[in-house]
Amino acid sequence: MAERRDFYDVLGVARDASAEDIQRAYRKLARSYHPDINKDPGAEERFKEVAEAYDVLSDPATRERYDAFGHQFRQVPEGVDPRGYASAGARGPGRSRDRPGGGGQQVWFGENDIDLESIFGDLFGSGGRRRGPGRVPGADQETEIELTVEEAYRGGRRSLTISGPGGPRTLDVTIPAGVIDGQRIRLAGQGGRGSGDAADGDLYLVVRILPHSIYRLDGRDVHVVLPLTPWEAALGASLPVDAPGGEAKVRVKAGTSSGKRLRLKGRGMPNPRGGHGDLYAEVRIMVPAHLTEPERRLFEELATVSDFDPRRHT
């Protein structure tokens, strides 16, 4: 079986990377490999690998154990001293080699080549004094949640499965009505676990609105195309138009041309704090692809009696 990649290599960050560097790297890679965006056959597995690496490295306590024990950190009991673990011979699938300079053995884990003694020095200092467990607050975490326009409009309950160091967990999430793309939903205490009696971090759901075949969103404003026949545009009409909250009526004035935007105030995305978005219906005049004989005669008659020249009147 192929060795698992080091989580720092997966995210493309240094081992001393800050929490902010790790988060930035994750966001970039997650967007690049998200299976809804990247249709490459290997994108989904790469996305899962990136998500697992971030779950581990974004939590300070879990990251410390990973630094000490590598991919075996989940199997090592809590509170085990990294040096004691090595000297006791608990090598698992790892390998040993001669310590540089001779005299004794040094354990290296085959999965990610972690030098335990070097890490021991980093964790406890050159004097060999171990730090107390302390209180380390849990890290805040982020994950994306994809919604259709209709789901974002009406809100509601969603079940969301989150991967983490302890395995996947399912959360029931309340989506507020009127969330927009890029908005974050905070779930208090659902982020990384705190050590000792420190508080757990928060989980932030970053809303991503999926592309829609009818609607285009601009903040809380909703844009739709309103197809018109030439006679509806010329004579005027009252027509139905699709809206996320249900069908709306729009009044088309006589003499309306393609490109005209008709505004329906307050019929866009709702806002719990007030100030709903608007619905904009953009006129697009359509002509029949194939004319019947009566239609052809009427258009030929119109061409004969009309002196309208759009190239002269624009």
C-alpha positions in Angstrom: 0.0 0.0 0.0 1.3 3.4 -0.9 2.6 5.6 2.0 0.3 8.4 3.0 1.5 11.9 2.1 2.6 14.2 4.9 -0.2 16.6 5.7 2.1 19.6 5.4 3.1 18.5 1.9 -0.6 17.9 1.0 -1.3 21.6 1.8 2.0 22.8 0.4 3.0 24.6 3.6 6.1 24.6 5.8 6.0 22.7 9.1 6.2 26.0 11.0 3.4 27.5 9.0 1.0 29.8 10.9 -2.7 29.0 11.3 -3.5 31.7 8.8 -1.1 30.2 6.3 -2.7 26.8 6.7 -6.2 28.2 6.3 -5.2 30.2 3.1 -3.6 27.1 1.6 -6.7 25.0 2.4 -9.1 27.5 0.9 -7.1 27.7 -2.4 -6.8 23.9 -2.8 -10.4 23.2 -1.7 -11.8 25.5 -4.4 -9.4 24.0 -7.0 -10.3 20.4 -6.3 -13.9 20.6 -5.3 -15.7 17.9 -7.3 -18.5 20.2 -8.3 -15.9 22.5 -10.0 -13.1 20.1 -11.0 -14.4 17.2 -13.1 -11.0 15.4 -13.2 -11.5 11.8 -12.0 -8.9 12.2 -9.2 -10.2 15.6 -8.0 -12.6 14.1 -5.4 -9.9 12.0 -3.7 -7.5 15.0 -3.8 -10.2 17.1 -2.2 -10.8 14.6 0.6 -7.0 14.5 1.2 -6.8 18.2 1.5 -9.9 18.3 3.8 -8.3 15.7 6.1 -5.0 17.5 6.2 -6.7 20.8 7.2 -8.9 19.1 9.8 -5.8 17.9 11.6 -3.5 20.9 11.2 -6.1 23.6 11.9 -6.6 22.2 15.5 -3.5 23.2 17.6 -3.8 20.1 19.9 -4.3 17.7 17.1 -1.5 19.3 15.1 0.9 18.9 18.0 0.1 15.2 18.3 0.5 14.8 14.5 3.9 16.5 14.7 4.9 14.1 17.4 3.6 10.8 16.0 2.8 11.3 12.4 -0.2 9.5 10.9 -0.2 7.1 13.9 -1.3 9.9 16.2 -4.8 8.6 16.4 -3.6 5.2 17.7 -1.2 6.6 20.3 -3.0 7.1 23.7 -3.4 10.6 25.1 -0.6 11.8 27.3 2.1 9.5 25.9 5.5 11.2 25.9 6.9 11.1 22.3 10.5 10.2 23.5 9.1 7.5 25.8 7.0 6.2 23.0 10.0 5.8 20.7 12.3 4.3 23.3 9.7 1.7 24.3 10.0 0.4 20.8 6.5 1.1 19.7 7.5 1.5 16.1 4.4 0.1 14.3 5.1 0.0 10.6 8.0 2.5 10.9 11.7 1.7 10.5 14.8 2.4 12.5 18.3 3.5 11.4 21.6 4.3 13.1 21.7 7.6 14.9 24.0 10.0 13.1 27.4 9.8 14.9 26.8 6.2 16.0 25.7 4.7 19.3 22.1 3.6 19.5 19.0 3.7 17.4 16.6 6.5 16.3 13.1 5.7 15.3 11.7 7.1 12.1 8.1 6.5 11.0 8.0 5.3 7.4 4.8 7.1 6.7 6.1 10.6 6.8 9.8 10.5 8.0 9.3 12.4 11.3 12.4 12.7 13.5 11.0 12.1 17.0 14.0 13.4 18.8 14.1 16.6 16.8 10.4 17.2 17.5 11.0 16.4 21.2 13.5 19.2 21.3 11.1 21.6 19.5 8.2 20.8 21.9 10.0 20.8 25.2 13.1 23.0 24.6 16.8 22.2 24.8 16.6 21.8 28.6 14.3 18.8 28.2 11.5 20.3 30.4 8.1 19.2 29.4 5.4 21.9 29.3 2.3 21.4 31.3 -0.9 20.5 29.4 -2.3 24.1 29.8 -5.5 25.4 28.3 -5.4 25.6 24.5 -8.7 26.9 23.0 -10.0 25.0 20.1 -9.3 26.4 16.6 -12.1 28.0 14.6 -12.7 26.1 11.4 -14.4 26.7 8.1 -16.2 24.6 5.6 -18.3 25.4 2.6 -22.0 24.6 2.2 -23.6 24.6 -1.2 -27.1 25.9 -1.7 -29.5 26.3 -4.6 -31.0 29.8 -5.1 -34.3 28.4 -3.8 -32.7 26.9 -0.6 -30.9 30.2 0.1 -34.2 32.1 -0.4 -36.4 30.1 1.9 -33.8 28.8 4.4 -34.6 25.7 6.4 -32.9 22.7 8.0 -30.0 20.9 6.4 -27.9 17.9 7.6 -24.2 18.4 7.0 -21.5 15.8 7.4 -18.2 17.2 8.5 -14.9 15.2 8.5 -12.6 15.6 11.4 -9.8 13.9 13.4 -12.4 11.8 15.3 -14.1 10.7 12.1 -17.1 12.2 10.3 -19.9 13.8 12.2 -23.3 14.9 11.1 -24.8 18.2 12.2 -28.3 19.5 11.8 -27.9 23.1 10.6 -30.5 25.9 10.4 -30.0 28.0 7.2 -31.4 31.5 7.7 -33.7 32.7 4.9 -32.0 35.0 2.5 -28.3 34.0 2.9 -26.1 35.2 0.1 -23.0 33.9 -1.6 -19.9 34.3 0.7 -21.9 34.8 3.8 -20.7 32.8 6.9 -23.0 31.0 9.3 -21.5 30.5 12.7 -22.0 27.3 14.7 -20.7 28.0 18.2 -18.6 25.3 19.8 -18.6 23.0 16.7 -15.0 23.7 15.6 -11.7 22.3 16.9 -11.7 20.7 20.3 -10.1 22.7 23.1 -7.6 21.0 25.4 -8.0 20.9 29.2 -11.1 22.8 30.1 -10.6 25.4 27.3 -13.5 26.3 25.1 -14.0 24.5 21.7 -13.7 26.6 18.6 -16.5 27.7 16.3 -17.4 26.2 12.9 -18.1 28.7 10.1 -20.2 27.6 7.2 -19.2 29.6 4.1 -22.3 29.8 1.8 -21.8 29.0 -1.9 -24.8 29.6 -4.1 -24.8 27.1 -7.0 -25.3 28.4 -10.6 -28.9 28.4 -11.7 -30.5 28.0 -15.1 -32.9 30.9 -14.6 -31.6 33.2 -11.9 -28.4 35.3 -11.6 -27.6 36.8 -8.2 -25.9 40.1 -7.5 -25.8 40.3 -3.8 -29.5 40.2 -2.8 -30.7 41.3 -6.3 -32.0 38.6 -8.6 -31.7 39.0 -12.4 -33.8 37.0 -14.9 -34.3 37.1 -18.6 -37.8 38.1 -19.9 -38.4 36.8 -23.4 -40.9 38.9 -25.4 -42.5 38.5 -28.8 -42.1 41.5 -31.2 -45.8 42.4 -30.7 -45.6 42.2 -26.9 -42.7 44.6 -27.0 -44.4 46.9 -29.5 -47.9 46.9 -27.9 -47.1 46.3 -24.3 -48.3 43.5 -22.0 -48.7 42.2 -18.5 -46.7 39.0 -18.2 -45.7 36.5 -15.5 -42.0 36.2 -14.6 -40.3 33.6 -12.5 -39.0 34.7 -9.1 -37.4 32.6 -6.2 -40.3 33.4 -4.0 -42.9 32.5 -6.6 -44.4 33.9 -9.8 -44.6 37.7 -10.1 -46.3 39.9 -12.6 -44.4 42.5 -14.6 -45.9 45.3 -16.7 -44.2 45.8 -20.1 -44.8 49.3 -21.5 -45.5 49.7 -25.3 -42.4 50.3 -27.3 -40.0 48.3 -25.0 -36.7 47.3 -26.6 -34.3 44.4 -25.9 -32.0 45.2 -23.0 -34.5 47.1 -21.0 -34.5 46.2 -17.3 -37.8 46.1 -15.5 -37.5 46.4 -11.7 -39.8 44.7 -9.2 -38.9 46.2 -5.9 -38.5 43.8 -3.0 -38.9 40.6 -5.0 -35.3 39.6 -4.8 -33.6 37.8 -1.9 -35.1 38.4 1.6 -33.1 40.1 4.3 -34.0 39.3 7.9 -32.7 42.8 8.9 -34.9 44.5 6.3 -34.1 45.9 2.9 -35.0 43.0 0.6 -33.3 42.7 -2.7 -35.0 43.6 -6.0 -35.9 41.4 -9.0 -34.7 42.7 -12.4 -36.3 41.3 -15.6 -34.2 42.0 -18.6 -36.1 42.1 -21.9 -35.0 39.9 -24.7 -37.1 40.1 -27.9 -37.5 36.8 -29.7 -38.7 36.1 -33.2 -40.0 32.8 -34.6 -37.3 30.7 -36.1 -39.7 29.5 -38.8 -42.6 31.6 -40.0 -45.9 30.2 -41.1 -47.3 31.7 -44.3 -49.8 33.9 -42.5 -47.0 35.2 -40.2 -44.8 35.9 -43.2 -47.5 37.9 -45.0 -48.1 40.0 -41.8 -44.4 40.7 -41.3 -44.1 41.6 -45.0 -47.1 43.9 -44.7 -45.5 45.5 -41.6 -42.3 46.0 -43.4 -44.2 47.8 -46.2 -46.3 50.2 -44.1 -43.7 51.0 -41.3 -41.1 53.7 -41.7 -39.4 52.7 -38.5 -35.6 52.3 -38.9 -33.8 51.2 -35.7 -30.4 52.2 -37.1 -31.7 55.8 -37.5 -33.7 56.0 -34.3 -31.1 54.7 -31.9 
